[in-house]
Amino acid sequence: MFKKLLLSLALFFTSIHSLSYTTDFNPKPYLQERHPTTSKRYGTFYRALELLNQRKAKIIVETGTSRFGDRGYVGDGGSTIIFGHWALNNDATLYTVDISRENIIQAKNATELFKENTHYCVSDSIKFLKEFKSKIDFLYLDSFDYSFKNPYPSQAHHLKEIQVAYDKLHENSVIMIDDCNIRFGGKGKLAIEFLLKRGWKIDTNDYQVILTR
């Protein structure tokens, strides 16, 4: 009886500890003065930060950097700054890749405070992902501008990114794709179809889409 009581107490305190781990984390400091709560990306960035924390992510990769630096949060997202800030505070590493050197320079200038934990890569994103050597905990796809007049090139590019990165993902990996719930399926249409066929689930379905296993 005494042993059962001790076991029950141990399970109780373990559950309290587990609960406190997820509820103590507050994503708001990473978003305040960057995204208003009315921003079309606020909810998905909030959820992404929760998942980064819950899954103790160490390797974050984003394709398409914050090309407008800290001037384009509402229109462009400012993901490099948000994820770079989180990476610095959580002993993680952010890899941001863009085909434009000028875009990388703009992002680098805006993330000066977080540069110790951020790698800036000028490269085609497909080539970069194909050659990437580490497992990826969080993958954010936002390269190749989307065109309503001709959506397929952007959709095909993001599908190719997923295909070449797929063997770098693992059971706890998280994928987020920008510019999705818009006309013709947005950037993620083909990539999301590819992932759903392989057992991935949509965690959050908004302007950005987040998928987990």
Secondary structure, DSSP 8 states (H G I E B T S, - for coil): -HHHHHHHHHHHHHHHHHHHHHHH---HHHHTTT--TTSTTHHHHHHHHHHHHHTT--EEEEES--TTGGG-HHHH--HHHHHHHHHHHTT-EEEEEES-HHHHHHHHHHTGGGGGGEEEEES-HHHHHHH--S--SEEEE--S---SSS-HHHHHHHHHHHHHHGGG--TT-EEEESS-SSGGG-TTHHHHHHHHTTT-EEEEESSSEEEE-
